Amino acid sequence: MQPGDALSATGKGCAPGERVTLTSDGERVGGAYADGTGAFTAAVEFTRIEAGRHTVVADCGVRLTGAVEQVVTSSSGGHSGTLVVLVFFVLAGITVIRFP
């Protein structure tokens, strides 16, 4: 999965029409109602991203669990060094033009 991709939880074993609440680390991350067969599908939305494995619990009288692995990545493109060199040459050029 990429950041921003939709994440959903599916399960079965609930009573038909039962409210399903999804939680992770004590925080509500989704919810749905079980269909006529006791199955459900619910969107999962984390409010914060913390690297590591997180257990998602679906509670509808029966507790179902699953896990999500969150990975945090970063990138450094090296643009700051290029910008500093560019600014240096612009300032040097202005100095040469103003003070021949």
N, C-alpha and C positions, 0 to 999 in steps of 0.2 A: 504494500500500500504506500501511496505517496501522501504527503500532508494535504489535507483538504478532501481526500477521497472519502466517500460515504462508508460508514462502518455500521453493520447491523448484527443483531443477535436473533437467532431462531431457536426454538425449542418446542417441546411437547410434553404433556403429562399434567397439564393444569386442568382444572374443571372448566367446562365450556362457559364462555362469557366472563371468566374470572379476570380481575385486574392484575396485570403483571408489572411489577416495579423492578427496574434494573438499577443496581448500585455498584459502586466500586470504591473501595477504601472509605466507606461510610457516606459517600456523596451520590446523589441521584444522577444517573447518566442516561436514563430513558424509561420508557413505559409503553404499554400496549394492553389490549384485551385479547384473551384467548378466543380462538374461533370455536365453531361447533364441535370440533374434534379435540379441543384442548391444546391446539398448536398456536404458536404466536411468532410474529416477526416484528422487531422493534429497532428503530434507529438508536445508535449509541453515540452520545456526544459528550466527550470529555471537556471540561472547562479549563483544565490545565494539562500541560504535557510534562511528564516526569519520566525520565528514562527508567526502564525496568519492566518487570512482569507485573501486571495488575489483574487481579481476579475480579470478574464481573459476576454478580449474583442476581439471578432472576427469581423473584419471590412472588408466588401466586398461591400461597398456602403450602406449596411444595417448593423447596429451595433447589434451584438448578445453578450450577457454576460452570464458568469457562474462564479462559485467560487471554489477555491481550498483551503483547510485547510492544512497548513504546521505545523507539530509538530516536535520540536527538542527535542531529548532525549539524556541522557547521562548515563553512567554506571561507577560506581567505584567498582572495584572488590576486593579492599583491598590487592592487591599484593605488594604494596610498603612497608607495615608494615612487611610482611613476608620476603621480600628481606632484609630489615634492620636487622632483627633478624638473618637471614642466614649469612649475611656479618659479623655480630658481632661474631658468633661462628667460622667462618673461620679464622678471625683475631686472636681470642683467641687461637685457635688450633695452628696457626703458632707461636704465642708467646710462648706457652708451649713447642713446639718442639725445638725452637731456644734457649730458656733460661730455661733449666731444673732445 
